Amino acid sequence: MTRTILLTSFAISLCVELFSFNWAAAQEIQKYKHAAVVCAHPEAARVGVAIIKDGGNAVDAAIAVQFALAVVYPNAGNIGGGGFMMYRSKTGESDALDYRETAPGKASRDMYLDAKGNPVIDKSLLGALASGVPGSVDGMVKAHNKYGKLKWKKDIQPAIDLAEKGFAVTAQQAAELNRHKADFLKYNSKPVAFVKEAVWKEGDLLKQPQLAATLKLIRDKGRAGFYEGPVAAAIVAAMAHTQGIISEQDLKEYKSVWRKPVSGSYQNYTVISMPPPSSGGIALLTMLKQVGNYPLSRWGFQQDSTVQLMVEVERRAYADRASYLGDPDFFKVPQTALLDTNYIQSRIKGLSFEKATLSTDVKPGVLPGYESEQTTHYSIVDAEGNAVSATTTLNGSYGSLVVVDGAGFILNNEMDDFSVKPGSPNMYGLIGGEANSIYAGKRMLSSMTPTIIEKDGKLLMVVGTPGGSTIITSVFQTVLNVLAFGQGMQAAVAAPRFHHQWLPDDVTVEKGAIAPAARAHLQVKGYTFKERGSIGRVDAILVRPDGELETGADPRGNDTASGF
C-alpha cells in the first residue's frame, strides 16, 4: 500500500463519524450580551466563562481554556503540543502568538526515510520520534505576561481541579478511548489514565493525578515548571524509552514568538489572520480576494457556479502553499508577493466555468520579483470587547500516543507536518517542498487559521477550526456563509462543507454538502466527488448589529458555547 493511501486512511480514521445531526437543533441560535466562549468541550467553556466573570479578560480565559482542554479533551487539547493565538484588543490593536512546536536539535532532513530514500510512515506519526518540542506552556506564559489581567495561578487552577477531581466523559470520548486502548498499551509500558480494564462508558469519571501534579508545577513555577525540573526530566526519560530525540537543552531553549498578523480585505471587511509558519492566513486572504469580485450572494449557497469558483481558488491556494510557505525564521517567505493583488488575480485569470481545471495543470504561481485532524479551536470575546481566536493541536488524535510517565500528558506527533520528503504527502495528503523540509529548531508548516474579522473598524467575527488540511477551507466557507450568504453564526458553522487541496485532485464532501443537481452539473464539467466523514469543527462568535454575541458551536463534536 502506498504512503498516500495509508496516510489518507489514517487521517480519515481520526474523523470517522458521519456528518449527521438534528438540523433544527444544530441551527439553534445562542446569544450573549456581555461575553462568550466557544470551544470543544462543555467543561472548558464553563471554565473560560468563570474566569471572565471573576474579572479576567479574553487572554486569561484563553489560558484557562487551553489548560482545561489539556485535561478534558486530551485527543487534541494539550500541554504537549503547540498552536497559534490571534488577539485583538477592545481598541483594535491585533497581535499573533506563535507557540508552534519546533524540531529537536538532533532532527535531520532525512530522518524519516529508509535506505532507499522512501518515507517510513510510522516513524513520523507514532512514538516519541514523531514529537516536536512542545510550545503550549511557553506560549501561555508569554500571552499572560503581555496581556493577562488575573494572577497566573488563578488561570491555571480550574484545570488542576478538573484533573484531580475528574470529569464525566462524553459518549464520543468514551468511544474514542475504547478505540485507542490497544494503541496506548502498545506505545506505553506503564499504566496510563486513558486505559482501564472495562470499557469506557458515557458518564465515567476520568481522573488524571499525574497531570494534576504537572499542572501544579506549572502553576507554581511558570515556564520552569514544565521546561525544567521533574517534568523536563520525565520528557527526556520518555525519549530514552521510545527512541525519541528531545533533549533537556531543546526544552530549555524553546521560545514562542510574537509575530505581526497578516491582514487584508474582503469587500468592505478587514480580515486579520495568522502569518507563517501558518499557511492559513495567507491562503485565506488569497481565496477571499479571488472570490470577492464574483456575485456569490446572487449565485447562492453551494450552487454549481459558487462551488466551482470556490474549488478553483482552493486548488490554486494549496498549490502555492506547497512551494512558498514555511518557517519564516529559516526560509524567506515571499509574503508580500503572495498577497499582491495583481498576483492574486493572475492566479484565476482565464478560469473557465465550462470545465474543471486539472490539478496537474496548476503549478505554483510565478511571483512578482521572485512560497488528525485532531486539532482544537476556541473563540473568546470578553466583557470589555477583547477577543482571542486560538487553535492548538497534537496533530493526530492523541498525538504520538506516548504519555509521559510521571507527568501524565500526551506528546504530539507534529514532525509529520514537515515535508518528510519534499514532494511526498503527509498524513493529510498535503504535498510540501523544500521550504518545509526538516531542520533542527525549525517550526513545521501548519494549516491552522485562527482569524478575526472587522467591519468599519469594529470587531465582527472570531473564527477558527481543527481539521488538518481542511482547516483553511472550513474557515473560508464559514466566513463566506456569513458575509456572502447571510447565514447566522450557528447556521454557518453547522452547514455541510466541502474541500479541495490541489492534490489529490478530488472534491471531498460531507454528507449533505452540495445538492445532487449541482454535483451532477459539476461532474459533467470534470469534477470528482468523494464523500467522507465530518470536515472540521468550527467554533466562532459573531457580533450582531445590536452588540449581542451570537455563537456558533460545531454540532460535529461536543463543542459548546457559554457566556453571559
C-alpha positions in Angstrom: 0.0 0.0 0.0 1.4 3.5 -0.9 2.1 6.2 1.7 -0.7 8.3 0.2 -3.3 5.6 0.7 -2.1 4.7 4.2 -1.9 8.3 5.4 -5.3 9.2 3.9 -6.8 6.2 5.7 -5.1 7.2 8.9 -6.4 10.8 8.6 -9.9 9.8 7.8 -9.9 7.3 10.7 -9.5 10.2 13.0 -12.8 11.6 11.9 -15.0 8.6 11.1 -18.2 9.9 12.5 -20.7 10.5 9.7 -21.9 14.1 9.3 -25.5 13.7 10.6 -27.4 15.5 13.3 -30.6 17.2 14.0 -30.5 20.2 11.6 -33.0 22.3 13.6 -31.1 21.8 16.8 -27.8 22.4 15.1 -29.0 25.9 14.0 -30.5 26.9 17.3 -29.2 30.4 18.0 -27.4 31.2 21.2 -26.7 34.8 22.1 -24.9 36.5 25.0 -25.0 40.2 26.0 -21.5 40.6 27.6 -19.1 37.7 26.9 -18.8 34.3 25.2 -16.6 31.3 25.0 -16.9 28.6 22.3 -14.7 25.5 22.4 -14.6 21.7 22.0 -15.8 20.7 25.5 -18.5 22.0 27.9 -16.2 21.9 30.9 -13.6 24.0 29.2 -16.3 26.5 28.1 -17.6 26.7 31.7 -14.0 27.4 32.9 -13.5 30.2 30.4 -16.7 32.0 31.3 -16.0 31.7 35.0 -12.6 33.3 34.6 -14.2 36.3 32.8 -16.8 36.6 35.5 -14.0 36.7 38.0 -12.6 39.8 36.3 -10.3 38.1 33.8 -10.0 39.2 30.2 -10.0 37.2 26.9 -6.4 36.2 27.3 -6.9 34.9 30.9 -9.9 33.0 29.6 -7.8 31.6 26.8 -5.1 30.4 29.1 -7.7 28.7 31.4 -9.4 27.1 28.4 -6.1 25.9 26.9 -5.1 24.1 30.1 -8.7 22.8 30.8 -8.8 21.3 27.3 -5.5 19.5 28.1 -7.5 17.7 30.8 -10.9 17.2 29.3 -10.1 17.0 25.6 -6.8 15.0 25.6 -7.0 13.9 22.0 -6.3 17.5 20.9 -6.2 19.8 23.9 -2.7 19.8 25.2 0.4 20.9 27.1 2.5 18.5 25.0 1.8 20.2 21.6 1.5 23.8 20.3 -0.6 26.2 18.4 -1.3 29.8 17.3 -3.3 32.6 19.0 -4.7 35.7 17.4 -5.5 38.6 19.8 -7.5 41.8 19.2 -7.8 44.4 22.0 -11.0 46.3 22.6 -9.4 49.3 21.0 -8.5 47.4 17.8 -4.8 46.5 18.2 -4.0 43.0 17.0 -1.2 40.5 17.7 -0.3 37.0 16.7 1.4 34.5 19.0 3.2 31.5 17.5 3.7 28.7 20.0 4.1 26.1 17.3 6.4 23.1 18.2 10.0 23.0 16.9 12.2 20.2 15.5 14.6 18.8 18.2 18.3 19.7 18.0 19.1 16.1 16.7 16.5 16.3 13.9 17.8 15.9 10.4 16.4 16.4 6.9 16.1 12.7 6.0 15.4 11.3 9.5 12.2 9.5 8.4 13.5 7.9 5.2 14.6 4.3 4.7 17.9 3.2 3.0 16.2 3.7 -0.4 15.1 7.2 0.4 11.4 6.4 0.9 9.4 7.7 3.8 8.8 5.3 6.7 5.2 6.1 7.7 5.1 5.1 11.4 8.3 7.0 12.2 6.8 10.5 11.7 3.4 9.5 13.1 3.7 7.2 16.1 6.1 7.1 19.1 8.2 9.8 20.6 10.4 10.2 17.5 7.4 11.8 15.9 7.3 14.6 18.6 8.5 18.1 18.2 9.5 20.3 21.2 6.2 21.3 22.9 5.2 25.0 22.8 1.9 25.3 24.5 3.1 26.1 28.1 5.7 28.7 26.9 3.0 30.2 24.7 0.5 30.6 27.5 3.2 32.2 29.8 4.1 34.7 27.0 0.4 35.5 26.5 -0.1 36.1 30.2 3.0 38.2 30.6 1.9 40.5 27.8 -1.9 40.7 28.1 -3.1 38.7 31.2 -5.0 40.5 33.9 -5.5 37.9 36.6 -2.8 36.1 38.6 -1.3 33.2 36.7 -2.2 30.8 39.4 -5.9 31.7 39.1 -5.9 31.0 35.4 -4.3 27.5 35.9 -6.3 26.3 39.0 -9.5 25.2 37.2 -7.5 22.7 35.1 -5.9 21.3 38.2 -9.3 20.8 39.8 -10.6 19.0 36.7 -7.5 16.7 36.6 -7.7 15.9 40.4 -11.4 15.5 40.8 -12.1 14.1 37.4 -14.8 14.8 34.8 -17.5 12.8 33.2 -16.5 11.6 29.7 -19.0 12.1 26.9 -20.3 9.3 24.8 -18.0 10.4 22.0 -15.0 10.4 24.3 -15.8 7.0 25.7 -15.9 5.6 22.1 -12.6 7.2 21.3 -10.8 6.0 24.4 -12.1 2.4 23.8 -10.9 2.6 20.2 -7.4 3.7 21.2 -6.9 1.3 24.1 -4.6 -1.1 22.1 -2.6 1.9 20.8 -2.0 3.3 24.3 -0.9 -0.2 25.5 1.5 -0.6 22.6 3.3 2.8 23.0 3.4 3.0 26.8 5.0 0.4 29.1 3.5 2.0 32.3 -0.3 2.3 33.1 -1.9 5.5 31.7 -5.1 7.2 32.8 -6.8 6.7 29.5 -6.8 2.9 29.7 -8.9 0.8 32.1 -9.8 -2.9 32.1 -13.5 -2.4 31.5 -14.8 -0.4 28.5 -15.3 3.3 28.9 -19.0 4.4 29.1 -20.6 7.8 28.9 -20.5 9.4 32.4 -17.5 7.5 33.6 -15.1 9.7 35.7 -11.7 10.3 34.2 -9.1 11.4 36.9 -5.5 12.3 35.9 -3.4 12.7 39.1 -0.1 12.8 37.2 -1.3 15.5 35.0 -2.6 17.4 38.1 0.8 17.3 39.6 2.4 18.6 36.4 -0.2 21.4 36.3 0.6 22.3 39.9 4.3 22.7 39.0 3.3 25.0 36.1 1.0 26.9 38.4 3.8 27.4 41.0 6.9 27.8 38.8 5.5 29.1 35.5 7.6 28.1 32.5 10.2 26.4 34.6 7.6 24.0 35.9 7.5 22.4 32.5 10.7 23.0 30.6 13.0 22.4 33.6 12.9 20.2 36.7 11.0 16.9 37.1 8.7 17.4 34.1 11.5 18.1 31.8 13.4 15.0 33.2 10.3 12.9 32.6 10.0 14.1 29.0 13.7 13.2 28.4 13.2 9.8 30.1 10.3 9.2 27.7 12.6 9.8 24.8 15.1 7.2 26.1 12.3 4.6 26.3 10.7 5.3 23.0 13.5 6.3 20.6 12.7 10.0 20.8 15.3 12.7 20.4 14.0 15.7 22.5 16.7 16.8 24.9 16.9 18.9 28.1 18.6 21.6 26.0 15.8 21.6 23.5 13.3 22.2 26.2 15.2 25.0 27.9 15.8 26.8 24.6 12.2 26.6 23.3 10.7 30.1 22.7 7.3 31.0 21.4 7.3 34.1 19.2 5.0 37.2 18.8 4.5 37.9 15.1 2.8 40.5 13.0 -0.6 39.3 11.8 -1.4 39.2 8.1 -4.4 41.3 7.1 -6.3 42.2 4.0 -9.8 42.9 2.8 -12.8 41.0 1.6 -15.2 43.6 0.1 -15.7 46.0 3.0 -14.5 43.7 5.7 -11.0 43.5 7.2 -9.6 40.0 7.7 -6.8 39.5 10.3 -5.2 36.1 10.5 -2.1 34.1 11.4 1.2 34.6 9.5 3.8 31.9 8.7 4.6 29.3 9.9 0.8 29.1 9.5 -0.2 28.8 5.8 -3.7 29.6 6.8 -3.7 33.4 6.9 -2.1 33.9 3.5 -4.2 31.2 1.9 -7.5 32.5 3.4 -6.8 36.1 2.3 -5.9 34.9 -1.2 -9.1 32.9 -1.6 -11.3 35.6 -0.2 -9.8 38.2 -2.5 -10.2 35.9 -5.5 -13.9 35.4 -5.0 -14.6 38.9 -3.9 -15.3 40.2 -7.4 -17.9 37.5 -8.2 -21.6 37.7 -7.2 -21.6 34.8 -4.8 -24.7 36.0 -2.9 -26.7 36.1 -6.2 -25.4 32.7 -7.3 -26.4 31.2 -3.9 -25.1 28.9 -1.3 -23.4 25.8 -2.7 -24.9 26.3 -6.2 -22.8 24.9 -9.0 -21.1 28.2 -10.1 -20.4 29.0 -6.4 -18.9 25.7 -5.6 -16.8 25.7 -8.9 -15.3 29.0 -8.1 -14.5 28.1 -4.5 -12.9 24.8 -5.5 -10.8 26.5 -8.2 -9.4 29.2 -5.8 -8.8 26.5 -3.1 -6.9 24.4 -5.7 -4.5 27.4 -6.5 -4.0 28.4 -2.9 -2.9 24.9 -1.9 -0.5 24.7 -4.9 1.2 27.9 -3.7 1.2 26.6 -0.2 3.3 23.6 -1.2 6.1 25.7 -2.7 6.2 29.0 -0.9 5.3 28.6 2.7 7.4 27.5 5.7 9.0 28.8 8.9 10.0 32.4 8.3 12.9 32.1 10.7 14.5 29.6 8.3 13.0 30.3 4.9 12.4 33.7 3.3 8.7 33.5 2.8 7.6 35.9 -0.1 4.6 37.1 1.9 4.3 40.5 0.2 4.4 38.9 -3.2 1.9 36.3 -2.3 -0.6 38.9 -1.1 0.0 41.2 -4.0 -3.4 42.0 -5.6 -2.1 41.6 -9.1 -0.6 38.3 -8.3 -3.7 37.0 -6.6 -5.9 37.9 -9.5 -3.5 36.5 -12.0 -3.9 33.1 -10.4 -7.5 32.8 -11.6 -7.1 34.7 -14.9 -8.6 32.6 -17.7 -10.7 30.5 -15.3 -13.3 28.6 -17.4 -16.7 27.9 -15.9 -17.2 25.3 -18.7 -14.8 22.7 -17.3 -12.7 21.8 -14.3 -9.1 22.8 -14.2 -6.8 19.7 -13.8 -4.5 19.9 -10.7 -1.7 18.6 -12.9 -2.1 21.8 -15.0 -1.9 24.0 -11.9 1.6 24.9 -10.8 2.7 27.3 -8.1 2.5 30.8 -9.5 5.4 32.9 -10.7 5.7 35.5 -8.1 6.4 39.1 -8.9 10.1 39.8 -8.4 11.0 36.4 -7.4 6.5 30.3 -1.2 -5.7 14.3 12.9 -7.3 16.3 12.1 -7.4 16.2 15.9 -6.7 19.9 16.5 -9.0 22.0 18.5 -10.0 25.7 18.5 -11.5 28.2 20.9 -13.0 31.6 20.2 -13.5 34.1 23.1 -14.9 37.6 23.4 -14.7 39.1 26.9 -16.9 41.7 28.6 -14.6 44.6 27.6 -14.6 43.6 23.9 -11.2 42.0 23.7 -11.1 38.9 21.5 -9.0 35.7 21.2 -9.0 33.2 18.3 -6.7 30.3 19.1 -6.0 26.9 17.5 -4.0 24.3 19.3 -3.0 20.7 18.4 -1.2 17.5 18.9 -1.6 16.8 15.2 -3.1 13.3 15.1 -5.7 12.1 17.5 -3.9 11.6 20.8 -0.7 12.7 19.1 2.2 10.3 19.2 0.2 8.1 21.7 3.1 8.4 24.1 2.0 9.5 27.6 4.9 11.0 29.6 5.3 8.7 32.6 5.1 10.6 35.8 3.8 13.7 34.1 0.5 12.4 32.6 0.3 14.3 29.3 0.5 13.1 25.7 3.3 14.1 23.3 2.5 15.5 19.9 3.3 13.9 16.5 3.8 17.2 14.8 7.0 16.2 13.0 4.8 14.7 10.3 3.8 18.3 9.4 7.2 18.8 7.9 7.9 17.7 4.4 9.4 14.3 5.4 10.4 14.0 1.8 9.7 17.0 -0.5 7.0 16.0 -2.9 5.6 13.2 -0.7 2.3 13.7 1.1 1.9 14.0 4.9 -0.8 12.3 6.9 -3.4 14.6 5.4 -2.2 14.1 1.8 -0.7 17.6 1.7 2.4 18.0 -0.6 5.3 20.0 0.7 8.5 21.3 -0.7 12.0 22.4 0.4 10.5 25.4 2.2 9.1 23.0 4.8 11.9 20.5 5.0 13.2 19.3 8.4 15.9 21.3 10.2 16.8 21.4 13.8 15.0 24.2 15.7 12.6 24.8 12.8 8.9 25.1 13.1 6.8 22.9 10.9 4.3 24.4 8.5 0.7 24.5 9.7 -2.8 24.9 8.2 -4.2 26.4 11.5 -6.1 29.6 10.7 -7.3 31.4 13.8 -8.9 34.5 12.4 -10.6 37.8 13.5 -12.8 39.9 11.2 -13.7 43.6 11.5 -16.2 45.8 9.8 -15.8 49.6 9.9 -13.0 49.2 12.5 -15.2 47.2 14.9 -15.0 43.6 15.9 -17.3 41.4 13.8 -16.3 37.8 14.0 -13.9 35.4 15.8 -13.4 32.1 14.0 -11.3 29.0 13.6 -11.3 25.2 13.4 -9.4 22.0 13.7 -9.3 19.7 10.7 -5.7 19.2 9.3 -5.6 20.1 5.7 -9.3 21.1 5.8 -8.8 23.9 8.3 -8.3 26.6 5.7 -11.2 25.7 3.6 -13.5 25.2 6.6 -12.7 28.8 7.8 -13.1 30.1 4.2 -16.5 28.6 3.8 -17.8 29.6 7.3 -16.7 33.2 6.7 -18.5 33.3 3.3 -21.6 31.6 4.8 -22.0 34.7 7.0 -20.6 37.5 4.8 -21.8 36.4 1.3 -24.8 34.2 2.1 -26.3 36.0 5.1 -26.3 33.0 7.4 -26.3 33.4 11.2 -23.2 32.2 13.1 -24.6 28.8 14.2 -26.1 28.1 10.8 -22.8 29.0 9.1 -20.9 26.7 11.4 -23.3 23.8 11.1 -23.7 24.0 7.3 -22.2 20.9 5.4 -18.8 21.5 3.9 -16.6 20.5 1.0 -12.8 20.6 0.5 -10.2 20.7 -2.3 -6.4 20.9 -1.6 -4.8 20.7 -5.1 -3.6 17.2 -4.7 -5.2 14.7 -4.8 -7.5 16.1 -7.4 -10.8 15.3 -5.7 -13.5 17.4 -4.1 -14.2 15.7 -0.7 -17.7 16.4 0.7 -19.6 15.8 3.8 -22.9 14.0 3.7 -25.4 16.6 2.7 -22.9 19.0 1.1 -23.6 20.3 -2.5 -27.1 19.3 -3.7 -27.3 16.4 -6.2 -28.3 18.7 -9.1 -25.3 20.9 -8.5 -23.0 17.9 -8.2 -24.3 16.5 -11.4 -23.6 19.7 -13.3 -20.1 19.8 -11.9 -19.4 16.2 -12.6 -20.2 16.9 -16.3 -17.5 19.6 -16.2 -14.9 17.1 -14.9 -15.1 17.4 -11.1 -14.8 14.2 -9.0 -16.6 14.0 -5.6 -15.6 11.7 -2.7 -17.9 11.6 0.4 -16.2 11.4 3.8 -16.9 11.9 7.4 -17.2 15.3 9.1 -14.9 18.1 8.0 -13.6 20.4 10.7 -15.2 21.6 14.0 -15.6 25.3 13.7 -16.1 27.4 16.8 -17.0 31.0 16.2 -18.6 34.2 17.6 -20.4 36.9 15.6 -21.0 40.4 17.0 -24.5 41.3 15.9 -25.6 44.9 15.0 -27.2 45.3 18.4 -23.9 44.3 20.1 -25.0 40.9 21.2 -22.7 38.0 20.7 -24.1 35.2 18.6 -22.1 31.9 18.9 -21.5 29.0 16.6 -20.6 25.7 18.3 -19.9 22.9 15.9 -22.5 20.1 16.2 -20.0 17.7 14.7 -18.5 17.3 18.2 -19.2 18.1 21.8 -18.4 21.7 21.1 -20.2 24.1 23.4 -20.9 27.8 23.7 -21.3 29.5 27.0 -21.4 33.1 28.2 -23.4 35.7 30.0 
